[in-house]
Amino acid sequence: MFRLAQYALRGSHHAIKKSFLYSNVRMYLSDAYQAFDKWDESLSSEILQKTNISELLIDVEDKLIRKKYVSSLDIEILAAKLTHVETTEDLKLAETILEKFRRTPEALEFQPSLAYSLVRNYLDLGQKERLLPILHDKVKYGIFLDRFSANLLLNAFLLEKKYKEAAQVCTDLMLQDEGDDQLTGALGLNACYNYYLIATDEDFKSTQIEEEDEDIVKVKVNFVRNHTNDDHFDLTDKRKLLGKTIAYLSRDANNSSIISLQILGNILYKKFGRVCDSLQIILNNDQLQVDETIIKILEKELDEYVYNPIEAKESLPQSPYRHLELIPEAARDIIKEKLLPQFRQKNKIISLNLKEFVEKNLIEIATLADKYDTKKHEQQISIWTRERQEQLDDQIRRFIIDQKKLNLIERLRLLEERDELLNFFENESKIIMHSQDKAFADESFENIRTQGEHEYFELARQHYHWDRMEPRRSLHLDKKLRDEEMSDVRNWPPYKYLAENWKYDLADYVPLNEKMKRRKENLPPSGKPPYYKQHFF
């Protein structure tokens, strides 16, 4: 359980970013860039002010349980109001709602404002670590960071020196190819390099538990996927993921420090062919050098490299769109025998303080972002607020239209009933015919209600059964049955006025033996549909 202490202290967001929290820590992003005032303004909109978070949580969960449907607007409002929750149980409920909403068709209308609101509110609540599993599981939650929310989250982790968590955020951005912003790249390089410096072998150890043969249970499945490795989303090695992230964030290398970080990333990624390409670029450019620490790491990795046939098979291109790379053995020979001697000969190996570089580089780019991106950040918040209001207005308009349609349909029904009452005698025959066309709940012969003028048919209905050719009593009231007639139905004399032939001429009469034959063939006794279905109803 936690309480929002900042709610007791603040009249606005200025109290959230309390100066005493970070009095001895360097601030990377300025207050202006973080747009606290603009975020306060968006939270003061009418739609959010009138919403109670506790009632909204219960209402949205109830809709998802009963109707399996909730609008994307409700989820956006919920994300924007999360800063008002008071317990971790409410926060868990909100995450459960987000997971259930992900499985509904309305999840297609996910807006970037949802991820932004989640990040800002989790930061305000001091629960930013809870965002990591949400960001990692895209199938379950579907949350993708934009550049502003990513910068705010990375800044918060770096201020607390939580480099491991910040590196996990950078890995997520790398997998989604969302590192085009310069400030995001600078924040990511700072986080990943500092995490590499403090990481141990335990941090890179795989969390997958190898199953013993006794614990393996074989299950029948519909199909088995082909074993493929796209070298991206299929990566599970934490060291390779960190290396690929560093290489991705330093892909636009324009100085010696950044290209040294790029080489470090490719070393961790085990892409020695790409290391060979980077070294060749440095040799061809007189203004570029490489850090001696990186060269030592490279030589150590090359000496410790052992050929792994399974890893080598996975590294082969799985599609024609992935270009071929040098195999590690060939790259090792080229680097050690050809490139490194040239580096030493041209004095390309120097000492660089990469830790100091990533810090200064981040401060410089943060200053530029404060100058050029602050207004863009505020404009983006205004756009999301306006879109949310437009979405609400559109929903209200469609609700009013639906209500008017229902009211019109109800009025038309009442008018039809009134018209039927007023014009009953004029349309009596039509009403009778309409009532006769209606289907009965039980259409068995005994349950059909016949009209009063057909007295003979009513008598036949009471004393004759379609299911069995058994006479109950004479159809004529004044006739007594003979014993032989009761004893053997097959010896009965032909009688043209059986119930089924009541509407036909004598020419349509069918002998009894033929009727019995048709009955065995699952045909009506007359070979036609029952007459009451043809003529009466």
C-alpha positions as a printed NumPy array, in Angstrom:
array([[  0.   ,   0.   ,   0.   ],
       [  1.213,   3.446,  -0.716],
       [ -0.165,   6.938,  -0.327],
       [  0.412,   9.79 ,  -2.672],
       [  2.381,  12.078,  -0.428],
       [  2.684,  14.589,  -3.232],
       [ -1.085,  15.128,  -3.16 ],
       [ -0.858,  16.525,   0.347],
       [  1.953,  18.827,  -0.721],
       [  1.034,  20.061,  -4.13 ],
       [ -1.336,  22.516,  -5.659],
       [  0.142,  21.753,  -9.053],
       [  2.84 ,  19.565, -10.565],
       [  5.514,  21.881,  -9.261],
       [  5.281,  20.032,  -5.958],
       [  5.752,  16.657,  -7.698],
       [  9.168,  17.559,  -9.046],
       [ 10.267,  18.452,  -5.538],
       [ 13.689,  20.077,  -5.55 ],
       [ 14.787,  18.368,  -2.337],
       [ 14.553,  14.98 ,  -4.029],
       [ 17.268,  15.807,  -6.535],
       [ 19.182,  18.535,  -4.736],
       [ 22.557,  16.791,  -5.175],
       [ 21.856,  15.167,  -8.548],
       [ 22.475,  16.657, -11.964],
       [ 19.256,  17.314, -13.85 ],
       [ 19.43 ,  16.211, -17.474],
       [ 16.041,  17.425, -18.736],
       [ 14.924,  20.92 , -17.802],
       [ 11.558,  21.703, -16.223],
       [ 10.515,  23.461, -19.407],
       [ 11.226,  20.375, -21.539],
       [  9.25 ,  18.129, -19.178],
       [  6.255,  20.463, -19.656],
       [  4.819,  20.149, -16.155],
       [  2.552,  23.188, -16.585],
       [  1.157,  21.951, -19.897],
       [  0.506,  18.508, -18.409],
       [ -1.305,  20.139, -15.474],
       [ -3.43 ,  22.049, -17.938],
       [ -4.391,  18.878, -19.81 ],
       [ -5.363,  17.188, -16.534],
       [ -7.628,  20.117, -15.663],
       [ -9.838,  19.552, -18.718],
       [-13.557,  19.153, -18.087],
       [-13.685,  15.517, -19.139],
       [-11.047,  14.528, -16.547],
       [-12.29 ,  16.784, -13.764],
       [-15.738,  15.176, -13.843],
       [-14.335,  11.619, -13.716],
       [-13.928,   9.711, -10.464],
       [-11.124,   7.161, -10.801],
       [-12.633,   4.651,  -8.339],
       [-15.999,   4.633, -10.092],
       [-14.314,   4.489, -13.5  ],
       [-12.225,   1.43 , -12.521],
       [-15.322,  -0.457, -11.357],
       [-17.415,   0.592, -14.361],
       [-14.78 ,  -0.32 , -16.957],
       [-14.071,  -3.702, -15.348],
       [-17.805,  -4.456, -15.234],
       [-18.156,  -3.622, -18.946],
       [-15.253,  -5.879, -19.855],
       [-16.679,  -8.775, -17.827],
       [-20.314,  -8.499, -18.965],
       [-20.137,  -7.019, -22.468],
       [-16.502,  -7.785, -23.409],
       [-16.423,  -4.245, -24.763],
       [-15.169,  -0.862, -23.631],
       [-14.312,   2.175, -25.722],
       [-10.719,   3.299, -26.196],
       [-11.747,   6.696, -24.813],
       [-12.56 ,   5.13 , -21.438],
       [ -9.096,   3.534, -21.315],
       [ -7.408,   6.828, -22.22 ],
       [ -9.316,   8.662, -19.487],
       [ -8.4  ,   5.876, -17.066],
       [ -4.7  ,   6.188, -17.937],
       [ -4.827,   9.972, -17.531],
       [ -6.492,   9.684, -14.1  ],
       [ -4.172,   7.014, -12.68 ],
       [ -2.309,   9.607, -10.66 ],
       [ -5.384,   9.784,  -8.395],
       [ -5.263,   6.129,  -7.296],
       [ -4.388,   5.6  ,  -3.633],
       [ -3.405,   1.918,  -3.352],
       [ -1.359,  -0.595,  -5.279],
       [ -4.483,  -2.75 ,  -5.551],
       [ -6.11 ,  -0.057,  -7.691],
       [ -2.976,   0.077,  -9.811],
       [ -3.042,  -3.714, -10.278],
       [ -6.711,  -3.484, -11.261],
       [ -5.872,  -0.842, -13.861],
       [ -3.153,  -3.106, -15.312],
       [ -5.608,  -6.027, -15.432],
       [ -8.121,  -3.821, -17.252],
       [ -5.442,  -2.814, -19.747],
       [ -4.621,  -6.492, -20.356],
       [ -8.289,  -7.393, -20.948],
       [ -8.819,  -4.379, -23.189],
       [ -5.88 ,  -5.527, -25.329],
       [ -7.995,  -8.564, -26.386],
       [-10.957,  -6.478, -27.604],
       [-11.425,  -5.08 , -31.142],
       [-11.299,  -1.547, -29.732],
       [ -7.6  ,  -2.084, -28.96 ],
       [ -6.938,  -1.258, -32.619],
       [ -7.656,   2.379, -31.723],
       [ -4.762,   2.591, -29.248],
       [ -3.359,   6.132, -29.268],
       [  0.214,   7.193, -28.361],
       [ -1.327,   9.427, -25.701],
       [ -2.188,   6.288, -23.712],
       [  1.479,   5.267, -23.293],
       [  2.439,   8.861, -22.542],
       [ -0.217,   9.18 , -19.806],
       [  0.847,   5.874, -18.266],
       [  4.497,   6.923, -18.115],
       [  3.79 ,  10.334, -16.595],
       [  1.402,   8.982, -13.977],
       [  3.634,   6.061, -13.013],
       [  6.485,   8.543, -12.592],
       [  4.288,  10.726, -10.384],
       [  3.305,   7.701,  -8.31 ],
       [  6.906,   6.573,  -7.918],
       [  6.08 ,   3.23 ,  -9.54 ],
       [  8.177,   3.459, -12.71 ],
       [  9.679,  -0.01 , -12.179],
       [  6.194,  -1.483, -12.738],
       [  6.337,  -0.171, -16.298],
       [  9.166,  -2.522, -17.323],
       [  7.12 ,  -5.773, -17.585],
       [  4.301,  -3.797, -19.238],
       [  6.685,  -2.459, -21.89 ],
       [  8.33 ,  -5.85 , -22.385],
       [  5.126,  -7.82 , -23.073],
       [  3.755,  -6.228, -26.241],
       [  1.236,  -8.989, -26.886],
       [ -0.289,  -8.73 , -23.433],
       [ -0.405,  -4.937, -23.041],
       [  0.52 ,  -3.403, -26.397],
       [  2.255,  -0.3  , -24.98 ],
       [  4.747,   1.446, -27.287],
       [  6.733,   4.475, -26.132],
       [  6.935,   7.678, -28.139],
       [ 10.049,   9.811, -27.97 ],
       [  8.788,  12.162, -25.253],
       [  7.601,   9.425, -22.894],
       [ 10.821,   7.463, -23.503],
       [ 12.941,  10.527, -22.663],
       [ 10.999,  11.198, -19.456],
       [ 11.32 ,   7.579, -18.329],
       [ 15.049,   7.308, -19.151],
       [ 15.708,  10.616, -17.403],
       [ 13.964,   9.385, -14.239],
       [ 16.01 ,   6.149, -14.156],
       [ 19.308,   7.949, -14.835],
       [ 18.713,  10.476, -12.056],
       [ 18.44 ,   7.577,  -9.609],
       [ 21.378,   5.766, -11.27 ],
       [ 19.204,   2.766, -12.12 ],
       [ 21.2  ,   1.922, -15.225],
       [ 19.927,  -1.644, -15.557],
       [ 16.289,  -0.545, -15.761],
       [ 17.192,   2.268, -18.161],
       [ 19.073,  -0.216, -20.37 ],
       [ 15.956,  -2.419, -20.495],
       [ 13.945,   0.564, -21.766],
       [ 16.628,   1.2  , -24.403],
       [ 16.466,  -2.446, -25.503],
       [ 12.716,  -2.102, -25.982],
       [ 13.268,   1.021, -28.118],
       [ 15.908,  -0.821, -30.159],
       [ 13.6  ,  -3.755, -30.846],
       [ 10.863,  -1.365, -31.998],
       [ 13.333,   0.809, -33.985],
       [ 12.308,   3.927, -32.041],
       [ 15.685,   5.588, -31.478],
       [ 15.634,   8.332, -34.115],
       [ 15.483,  11.184, -31.59 ],
       [ 18.933,  12.543, -30.724],
       [ 18.046,  13.065, -27.073],
       [ 16.75 ,   9.487, -26.815],
       [ 20.011,   8.232, -28.314],
       [ 22.121,  10.266, -25.885],
       [ 20.097,   9.107, -22.888],
       [ 20.309,   5.514, -24.114],
       [ 24.083,   5.583, -24.665],
       [ 24.593,   6.996, -21.18 ],
       [ 22.403,   4.295, -19.635],
       [ 23.768,   1.337, -21.625],
       [ 27.472,   2.197, -21.253],
       [ 27.163,   2.843, -17.52 ],
       [ 25.266,  -0.426, -17.146],
       [ 28.014,  -2.262, -19.054],
       [ 30.615,  -0.868, -16.636],
       [ 28.799,  -2.12 , -13.531],
       [ 27.236,  -5.32 , -14.927],
       [ 28.472,  -8.693, -13.719],
       [ 28.256, -12.166, -15.17 ],
       [ 25.198, -12.78 , -12.979],
       [ 23.398,  -9.909, -14.71 ],
       [ 23.994, -11.499, -18.106],
       [ 23.092, -15.01 , -16.998],
       [ 20.056, -16.464, -18.736],
       [ 16.926, -16.784, -16.607],
       [ 15.641, -19.778, -18.597],
       [ 15.617, -22.973, -16.552],
       [ 16.823, -26.038, -18.423],
       [ 14.395, -28.91 , -18.029],
       [ 15.63 , -32.355, -17.139],
       [ 14.598, -35.344, -19.197],
       [ 12.352, -36.585, -16.398],
       [ 10.444, -33.288, -16.279],
       [  9.767, -33.09 , -20.017],
       [  6.144, -33.768, -20.889],
       [  5.239, -34.241, -24.54 ],
       [  1.969, -32.639, -25.618],
       [  0.187, -33.178, -28.908],
       [ -0.109, -29.926, -30.884],
       [ -1.71 , -28.999, -34.182],
       [  1.54 , -27.851, -35.788],
       [  5.203, -27.286, -34.982],
       [  6.903, -24.046, -35.943],
       [ 10.066, -24.215, -38.004],
       [ 13.159, -23.317, -36.018],
       [ 14.122, -19.83 , -37.127],
       [ 16.172, -17.049, -35.632],
       [ 15.594, -13.54 , -36.941],
       [ 18.524, -12.235, -34.855],
       [ 16.241,  -9.532, -33.468],
       [ 13.044, -10.455, -31.652],
       [ 14.347, -13.991, -31.135],
       [ 17.383, -12.763, -29.202],
       [ 17.373, -13.946, -25.581],
       [ 21.065, -13.538, -24.671],
       [ 21.2  , -10.442, -22.421],
       [ 24.777,  -9.638, -23.401],
       [ 23.912,  -9.692, -27.1  ],
       [ 20.798,  -7.589, -26.501],
       [ 22.86 ,  -4.968, -24.685],
       [ 25.488,  -5.034, -27.431],
       [ 22.937,  -4.668, -30.213],
       [ 21.293,  -1.789, -28.325],
       [ 24.624,   0.073, -27.969],
       [ 25.439,  -0.543, -31.635],
       [ 21.958,   0.664, -32.657],
       [ 22.125,   3.877, -30.6  ],
       [ 25.606,   4.69 , -31.964],
       [ 24.861,   3.78 , -35.58 ],
       [ 25.358,   7.377, -36.778],
       [ 28.942,   7.626, -35.583],
       [ 30.553,  10.997, -36.31 ],
       [ 33.427,  11.074, -33.826],
       [ 35.956,   8.737, -32.241],
       [ 34.053,   8.181, -28.999],
       [ 30.783,   7.198, -30.648],
       [ 32.43 ,   4.865, -33.158],
       [ 34.357,   3.276, -30.251],
       [ 30.99 ,   2.648, -28.543],
       [ 29.695,   1.185, -31.803],
       [ 32.612,  -1.242, -31.898],
       [ 31.947,  -2.177, -28.25 ],
       [ 28.308,  -2.897, -29.08 ],
       [ 29.212,  -5.157, -31.983],
       [ 31.786,  -6.984, -29.812],
       [ 29.096,  -7.788, -27.24 ],
       [ 26.742,  -8.667, -30.11 ],
       [ 29.368, -11.124, -31.45 ],
       [ 29.318,  -9.458, -34.867],
       [ 33.032,  -9.407, -35.608],
       [ 32.375,  -8.814, -39.292],
       [ 30.758,  -5.479, -38.447],
       [ 33.665,  -4.688, -36.117],
       [ 35.956,  -5.28 , -39.073],
       [ 33.922,  -2.805, -41.166],
       [ 34.061,  -0.14 , -38.424],
       [ 37.816,  -0.532, -38.062],
       [ 38.221,  -0.124, -41.809],
       [ 36.214,   3.122, -41.677],
       [ 38.526,   4.457, -38.964],
       [ 41.595,   3.579, -41.048],
       [ 40.187,   5.435, -44.041],
       [ 39.37 ,   8.572, -42.009],
       [ 42.28 ,  10.627, -40.633],
       [ 40.072,  12.316, -37.996],
       [ 38.878,   9.106, -36.315],
       [ 40.624,   7.013, -33.659],
       [ 39.576,   4.188, -31.379],
       [ 39.775,   3.851, -27.615],
       [ 42.525,   1.562, -26.374],
       [ 40.176,  -0.021, -23.807],
       [ 37.877,  -1.113, -26.621],
       [ 40.824,  -2.655, -28.496],
       [ 41.794,  -4.639, -25.37 ],
       [ 38.217,  -5.894, -25.039],
       [ 38.22 ,  -6.832, -28.732],
       [ 41.479,  -8.783, -28.476],
       [ 40.241, -10.593, -25.367],
       [ 36.968, -11.577, -27.053],
       [ 38.773, -12.774, -30.179],
       [ 41.157, -14.923, -28.136],
       [ 38.338, -16.434, -26.059],
       [ 36.068, -17.06 , -29.014],
       [ 35.183, -20.733, -29.474],
       [ 33.326, -22.025, -32.485],
       [ 29.783, -23.09 , -31.614],
       [ 28.078, -25.013, -34.45 ],
       [ 24.573, -24.34 , -33.09 ],
       [ 25.239, -20.616, -32.799],
       [ 26.867, -20.596, -36.22 ],
       [ 23.813, -22.246, -37.742],
       [ 21.504, -19.699, -36.131],
       [ 23.638, -16.828, -37.412],
       [ 23.108, -17.868, -41.023],
       [ 20.681, -15.592, -42.883],
       [ 17.141, -16.997, -42.722],
       [ 15.931, -14.923, -45.664],
       [ 17.469, -13.523, -48.868],
       [ 16.985,  -9.991, -47.498],
       [ 19.701, -10.417, -44.854],
       [ 23.104,  -9.813, -46.368],
       [ 25.963, -12.182, -45.731],
       [ 28.559, -11.305, -43.098],
       [ 32.052, -12.511, -42.398],
       [ 32.161, -15.587, -40.234],
       [ 33.875, -14.933, -36.864],
       [ 36.916, -17.043, -37.762],
       [ 37.614, -15.063, -40.934],
       [ 36.96 , -11.719, -39.203],
       [ 39.331, -12.704, -36.376],
       [ 42.147, -13.405, -38.787],
       [ 41.599, -10.13 , -40.676],
       [ 41.456,  -8.041, -37.477],
       [ 44.466,  -9.577, -35.728],
       [ 46.75 , -10.028, -38.732],
       [ 45.855,  -7.05 , -40.905],
       [ 43.884,  -4.261, -39.239],
       [ 45.337,  -4.017, -35.727],
       [ 48.965,  -3.782, -36.985],
       [ 47.906,  -0.884, -39.228],
       [ 46.186,   0.811, -36.261],
       [ 49.384,   0.648, -34.216],
       [ 51.463,   1.78 , -37.139],
       [ 49.255,   4.88 , -37.741],
       [ 48.777,   5.613, -34.011],
       [ 45.016,   5.208, -34.301],
       [ 44.703,   3.715, -30.813],
       [ 44.375,   6.422, -28.155],
       [ 42.98 ,   6.75 , -24.641],
       [ 39.418,   8.101, -24.494],
       [ 37.272,   8.665, -21.416],
       [ 34.018,   7.216, -22.707],
       [ 32.203,   7.558, -19.37 ],
       [ 32.878,  11.294, -19.325],
       [ 31.952,  11.542, -23.005],
       [ 28.481,   9.988, -22.643],
       [ 27.79 ,  12.377, -19.734],
       [ 28.9  ,  15.52 , -21.594],
       [ 27.247,  14.397, -24.808],
       [ 23.929,  13.966, -22.98 ],
       [ 24.124,  17.431, -21.393],
       [ 24.889,  19.096, -24.736],
       [ 22.072,  17.362, -26.583],
       [ 19.654,  17.987, -23.674],
       [ 20.452,  21.702, -23.95 ],
       [ 19.664,  21.66 , -27.673],
       [ 16.458,  19.695, -27.039],
       [ 15.402,  22.218, -24.426],
       [ 15.802,  24.925, -27.036],
       [ 14.148,  23.241, -30.025],
       [ 11.882,  20.459, -28.705],
       [ 10.174,  22.071, -25.711],
       [  7.537,  23.763, -27.844],
       [  7.011,  20.545, -29.833],
       [  6.445,  18.669, -26.587],
       [  3.825,  21.166, -25.417],
       [  2.148,  21.145, -28.823],
       [  1.957,  17.356, -28.739],
       [  0.25 ,  17.409, -25.339],
       [ -2.244,  19.985, -26.668],
       [ -2.947,  17.819, -29.722],
       [ -3.63 ,  14.748, -27.574],
       [ -5.918,  16.758, -25.269],
       [ -7.848,  18.15 , -28.244],
       [ -8.159,  14.71 , -29.854],
       [ -9.493,  13.273, -26.593],
       [-12.132,  16.003, -26.409],
       [-13.072,  15.507, -30.079],
       [-13.401,  11.77 , -29.474],
       [-15.712,  12.449, -26.521],
       [-17.845,  14.886, -28.544],
       [-18.127,  12.362, -31.37 ],
       [-19.156,   9.633, -28.932],
       [-21.813,  11.887, -27.398],
       [-23.116,  12.804, -30.869],
       [-23.394,   9.153, -31.907],
       [-25.125,   8.308, -28.621],
       [-27.709,  11.058, -29.195],
       [-28.32 ,   9.821, -32.757],
       [-28.843,   6.246, -31.528],
       [-31.286,   7.447, -28.875],
       [-33.258,   9.42 , -31.45 ],
       [-33.423,   6.342, -33.683],
       [-34.767,   4.244, -30.833],
       [-37.351,   6.903, -29.983],
       [-38.493,   7.076, -33.612],
       [-38.838,   3.296, -33.827],
       [-40.916,   3.262, -30.635],
       [-43.169,   6.052, -31.926],
       [-43.68 ,   4.204, -35.227],
       [-44.667,   1.066, -33.325],
       [-47.211,   2.991, -31.256],
       [-48.601,   4.662, -34.372],
       [-49.01 ,   1.294, -36.106],
       [-50.889,  -0.092, -33.11 ],
       [-53.154,   2.945, -33.013],
       [-53.777,   2.751, -36.745],
       [-54.69 ,  -0.936, -36.409],
       [-57.228,  -0.111, -33.691],
       [-58.778,   2.748, -35.64 ],
       [-59.055,   0.819, -38.91 ],
       [-59.888,  -2.61 , -37.511],
       [-63.248,  -3.067, -39.239],
       [-61.912,  -1.839, -42.584],
       [-58.977,  -4.269, -42.476],
       [-60.665,  -7.155, -40.654],
       [-60.108,  -9.665, -43.448],
       [-56.398,  -8.794, -43.722],
       [-55.968,  -9.116, -39.975],
       [-57.6  , -12.555, -39.997],
       [-55.418, -13.751, -42.867],
       [-52.34 , -12.413, -41.098],
       [-53.212, -14.255, -37.898],
       [-53.691, -17.497, -39.843],
       [-50.203, -17.209, -41.364],
       [-48.547, -17.289, -37.965],
       [-46.681, -20.458, -36.974],
       [-47.765, -22.522, -33.964],
       [-45.481, -23.623, -31.183],
       [-46.581, -27.27 , -31.58 ],
       [-47.728, -28.221, -35.074],
       [-48.666, -31.83 , -34.301],
       [-52.042, -32.784, -35.721],
       [-53.833, -33.126, -32.371],
       [-52.805, -29.618, -31.214],
       [-53.965, -27.71 , -34.284],
       [-56.956, -25.514, -33.546],
       [-59.433, -25.574, -36.418],
       [-62.161, -23.103, -37.239],
       [-65.678, -23.694, -35.982],
       [-67.389, -23.965, -39.391],
       [-65.508, -27.174, -40.244],
       [-67.508, -29.424, -37.929],
       [-66.726, -32.579, -39.795],
       [-63.01 , -31.895, -39.755],
       [-63.208, -31.128, -36.016],
       [-64.869, -34.499, -35.456],
       [-62.234, -36.243, -37.563],
       [-59.455, -34.485, -35.678],
       [-60.764, -35.762, -32.368],
       [-61.156, -39.384, -33.476],
       [-58.357, -39.924, -35.992],
       [-54.612, -40.095, -35.447],
       [-52.076, -39.41 , -38.139],
       [-49.333, -41.316, -36.359],
       [-51.204, -44.618, -36.312],
       [-53.885, -45.871, -38.693],
       [-56.124, -46.817, -35.823],
       [-59.825, -45.934, -35.729],
       [-61.118, -44.804, -32.368],
       [-64.775, -44.677, -33.214],
       [-66.93 , -44.18 , -36.275],
       [-66.833, -40.826, -37.898],
       [-70.639, -40.999, -38.082],
       [-72.283, -40.566, -34.704],
       [-75.093, -43.023, -35.429],
       [-72.87 , -45.899, -36.651],
       [-71.571, -48.699, -34.43 ],
       [-68.292, -50.444, -35.12 ],
       [-68.301, -54.133, -35.903],
       [-65.984, -56.511, -34.064],
       [-64.106, -57.485, -37.176],
       [-63.508, -53.856, -38.034],
       [-61.918, -53.29 , -34.639],
       [-59.904, -56.492, -34.745],
       [-58.116, -56.023, -38.066],
       [-57.487, -52.65 , -39.602],
       [-56.264, -54.17 , -42.876],
       [-59.711, -55.631, -43.623],
       [-61.467, -52.302, -43.428],
       [-63.494, -51.393, -46.528],
       [-62.296, -48.393, -48.501],
       [-63.64 , -45.136, -47.098],
       [-63.28 , -42.082, -49.254],
       [-63.806, -39.498, -46.516],
       [-60.698, -40.034, -44.458],
       [-59.458, -36.855, -42.836],
       [-56.482, -36.486, -45.132],
       [-58.675, -36.825, -48.263],
       [-61.395, -34.534, -47.028],
       [-60.506, -31.806, -49.532],
       [-59.85 , -34.115, -52.5  ],
       [-62.057, -35.888, -55.028],
       [-62.427, -39.636, -55.27 ],
       [-59.781, -39.588, -58.   ],
       [-57.278, -38.513, -55.334],
       [-58.056, -41.426, -53.084],
       [-55.024, -43.565, -52.122],
       [-55.55 , -47.214, -51.039],
       [-54.63 , -48.151, -47.496],
       [-51.824, -50.534, -48.458],
       [-50.217, -47.778, -50.505],
       [-50.44 , -45.453, -47.517],
       [-48.791, -48.072, -45.311],
       [-46.027, -48.45 , -47.883],
       [-45.469, -44.699, -47.948],
       [-45.38 , -44.594, -44.185],
       [-42.513, -47.096, -44.188],
       [-40.714, -44.803, -46.622],
       [-41.21 , -41.837, -44.272],
       [-43.664, -40.152, -46.639],
       [-46.995, -38.542, -45.723],
       [-49.895, -41.008, -46.158],
       [-51.128, -39.132, -49.209],
       [-47.716, -38.567, -50.704],
       [-48.347, -34.826, -50.323],
       [-47.952, -32.318, -47.496],
       [-50.787, -32.542, -44.959],
       [-53.845, -30.828, -46.284],
       [-54.238, -28.554, -43.286],
       [-50.907, -27.022, -44.185],
       [-52.01 , -26.615, -47.801],
       [-55.448, -25.074, -47.396],
       [-56.255, -23.992, -43.875],
       [-53.079, -22.474, -42.464]])
